[in-house]
Amino acid sequence: MNDKALNAEDVASLLHIGRNAVYALAKSGDLPSYRMGRKLLFFLEDVEHYRLCQRSGSSQSGATEPKKAGVTQTMKLPGIISSSLAALPARHLGAPPLDPQSSRGFDEPFLLAGQGLALDLLVNRLDQEGGRTERVALESYAALVALYEGSVDGALIHLYDQRTNSYNVPYVQRLAPGLPIVVMRTISRYQGFAVAAGNPRGISSWGALLRPGVRLANRPIGCGARVLLDEKLLALEAHLPSLEGYKHSFPTGLAAAQAVASGRADVAVVDESLVAQVDGVEFVPLQREWLDVAVSKSNRNRPWVRALRTVLTDKAFAREYARVTHGSAEQFGSIVYEC
């Protein structure tokens, strides 16, 4: 085995993907990884194996598991809830939940869970307020569960509820009962389909996914796009096993869109910003969604709630955030729920 250790930036460069996509691959178990202290590392052999499998479209199940003395490996734990523990920084693994009654200085890290560019922009801007924010790479559902568990301080979420035709608040009420939370709005944007240029299959509605022969590049359970898809399919009373590709998920929206671009799939559910990053695909808008930040109102989080409110009332930042994420900042910073 080639024992050269790579960090996430090295892997992102080799695979031509973003660093968040690398963390998502590690979290899902599709790309074996291990921890050396607080660093997440990879073996070159595993990265090459993953790249070859992507080219051939085969499974990652044959990837070599790294085994080194004195190294704690990242384990693929079962279930959405346990995934929140698996993705936490090393110093939090096995630690008790954060004490909501304790206080702390602003210089102590604020753990914000979520995914993608929208999270990166928010974290970077929060750090400019003088504190220190740590990203925790989790899909929306798992991020909210981690907030309820006390494993993180905040969660950036976009979860659609079919029954109320609304976003995020129904999930906060169901998944975090009894927890004092404030939910602040960032942007609205469109979710829809990534399809091949010219949309040769004419896929322009949720019902079109049920046509024979339509191949779906699905997303992981718990991410906002997957929740939206499942809610829409439930409303259509769809027979899920009949959807080609439904049981296989791509780790990121970018990977799913690239599968469409390469002809391995006909359609993927993604947000508009991802389609702009991939040649050979176009976007079919279907659903307006909201990205919100949910933060527990604990004593220890008071400085960070104030910092978030400062950031989310910065009009210049709102305009830049909306531009980069292909969204609208019309309600940027508004409080949509508080208990």
PANU-610551 format. One record per residue (C-alpha): residue in one letter; x, y, z. Coordinates in steps of 0.2 Angstrom, whole numbers, plus 2048, in hexadecimal, padded with zeros to 3 digits. Each point is the difference from the previous one (the first is absolute). Layout:
<recs>
AXYZ
...
</recs>
This chain:
<recs>
M800800800
N8068127FC
D801807812
K7FF8127FB
A7F480A80A
L7F580D7F8
N7F580D808
A7EF8067FA
E80780E7F5
D80C7F47F8
V7F27F47FC
A7F580E7FA
S80D8057F3
L8037EE7FA
L7ED7FD7FE
H7FC8117FA
I7F280380D
G7FE80B80E
R8077FD812
N7EE7FE807
A7FD7F27F3
V80F7F7806
Y7FA801812
A7EF7FA7FA
L8097F17F8
A8097FC810
K7F080180A
S7F67F57F5
G80E7F3800
D8028017ED
L812806802
P8097F880F
S80880C80C
Y809800811
R80480D80D
M811805806
G7FB80B80F
R7F480D7F9
K8067FE7EE
L7F57F57F4
L80C7F77F4
F7FF7F57F1
F80C7F37F7
L8048037EE
E7FC7EE7FC
D7EE803806
V7FE8107F6
E8067F87F0
H7F47F1803
Y7F280C803
R80480A7F0
L8017EF7F6
C7EF7FB806
Q7F98107FC
R8067FE7EE
S7F97EF7FE
G7F080380A
S8037F280C
S7FE7FF813
Q80C80680D
S7FE7F180B
G8107F97FB
A80A80F806
T80F7FC80B
E7FD804813
P80F808807
K8077F8810
K80E809809
A8067FD811
G7FC80F80B
V7F38077F4
T7EE802804
Q7F67FC7F0
T7F08097FB
M7F27F3802
K7F17FF7F5
L7F27FF80E
P7EF7FA7FC
G7F180D7FF
I7FD8127FE
I802804812
S8107F8803
S8088087F1
S7FF81080A
L80D7F980C
A80B7F97F2
A8028117F8
L80480A80F
P812806803
A80B7F3809
R800809811
H7ED7FE801
L8007ED7FC
G7F97F780F
A7FE81080A
P7F0805809
P7F480C7F9
L804812801
D7F9807810
P7F280D7FB
Q801809811
S813803800
S8088107FA
R80F8037F6
G80A80D7F8
F7FE8067EE
D8117F97FC
E7FA7EE802
P7FB7F77F0
F7EE8007FA
L7FB7F07F7
L7F68037F1
A7F97F17F6
G7FB8007EE
Q8077FD7EF
G80680A7F0
L8058117FB
A7F180880A
L8087F9810
D8128067FB
L7FB8127FD
L7F6801810
V80F7F880A
N80C80C7F8
R7F680F804
L7FD7FB812
D8127FE803
Q8028137FA
E7F6804810
G80F7FB80A
G7FB7EE806
R8047EF7F9
T7F47F57F7
E8037EE7FC
R7F67F87F2
V7F87EF803
A7FC7F77EF
L7EF7F9802
E7F08007F5
S7F180A806
Y7F77F2809
A80F7FA809
A806812804
L7EF803809
V8017F0809
A812804806
L7F9811806
Y7F37F780A
E80D7F4807
G80B80E806
S80E7FB7F4
V8008117F7
D7FB812803
G7F78047F0
A7FA7F87F0
L7FD8077EE
I7F17F77F9
H7F47FF7F1
L7F37F3804
Y7EF7FF7F7
D7F07FB808
Q7F37FA7F4
R7F180180C
T803812804
N8088057F0
S80E80980A
Y8127FF805
N80A7FC80F
V7F480580F
P7F67F0800
Y8107F6801
V80780B80E
Q7F07FD809
R8007ED7FE
L8127FC801
A80580C80E
P7F280080C
G80280A810
L8108087FA
P800813800
I8058057EE
V80080F7F5
V7FF7FD7ED
M80780E7F6
R7FE8017ED
T80E8027F3
I7FA7FE7EE
S7F37F97F5
R8057F77F0
Y7FA7F37F4
Q8017ED801
G7FD7F77F0
F8077F47F3
A8117FF7F8
V7FD7F97EF
A80B7FE7F1
A80180F7F5
G7F18037F6
N7F67F480B
P7FF7F27F3
R7F57F680C
G7F480E803
I8017FE813
S7F780F807
S7F57FA80E
W8007F480F
G7F57F47F7
A80C7FF7F2
L80C7F680B
L7F37F2800
R8027FD7ED
P8087EF7FB
G8128027FD
V804810809
R8107FE809
L80180A811
A811805808
N7F9800812
R80680980F
P8047FA812
I7F37FD80C
G7FE81080B
C80680D7F4
G7F480E7FB
A7FE7FA7EE
R7FC7EE805
V7F380580D
L7F880B7F2
L8007F27F4
D7F97F380C
E7F280C805
K7FB8037EE
L8017EE7FC
L7F57FC80F
A7F380C7FA
L8007F77EF
E7FE7F0809
A80F7FA7F6
H8077EE801
L812804804
P8087EF7FB
S7FA8047EE
L80B8107FF
E8107FB7F8
G80F80780B
Y7F580480F
K80A7F380B
H8118077FC
S805811806
F80E80C7FB
P80980880F
T7FD8127FA
G7F580A7F4
L80F8047F6
A8047EE7FD
A7EE7FC7FC
A80080F7F3
Q8107F97F9
A7F87EF7FE
V7F38087F5
A80D8097F6
S8097F07FC
G7F17F77FB
R7FF7F480F
A7F0807805
D7F280B7F8
V7FB80A80F
A806806811
V7F780B80E
V80C80E803
D800813804
E80380C7F2
S811805806
L8077EF7FD
V7FA7FF7EE
A80A8107FD
Q8107F6804
V7FE7F27F4
D8018007ED
G7F47F77F5
V7F180280C
E7F180C802
F7F580480E
V7ED7FD801
P7F980A80F
L7F27F880A
Q800805812
R804810809
E8097FB811
W80780A80F
L8107FE808
D7FF803813
V80C80080F
A7FA7F880F
V809804810
S7FD7F9812
K7FD80F80C
S80C7FA80E
N80A80B80B
R8107FA7F8
N7F98057EF
R7FB812804
P80F8087F9
W7FE7F77F0
V7ED8037FE
R805813801
A80D7FD7F3
L7F57F77F4
R7F380E802
T80E80D7FC
V8057F67F1
L7EE7FD7F9
T7FC812801
D80F8057F6
K7F98057EF
A8108007F7
F8037EE805
A7EE7FB7FC
R8028067EE
E8117F77FE
Y7F87F0808
A7F28007F5
R80A8037F0
V80C7F2804
T7F37F3805
H7F48057F1
G7F380580D
S7F580F806
A803809810
E7EF808802
Q7FE7F9811
F8127FF805
G802801813
S7ED7FF804
I7FB7F480F
V7F47F37FA
Y7FE7F6810
E805802812
C7FC7F680F
</recs>
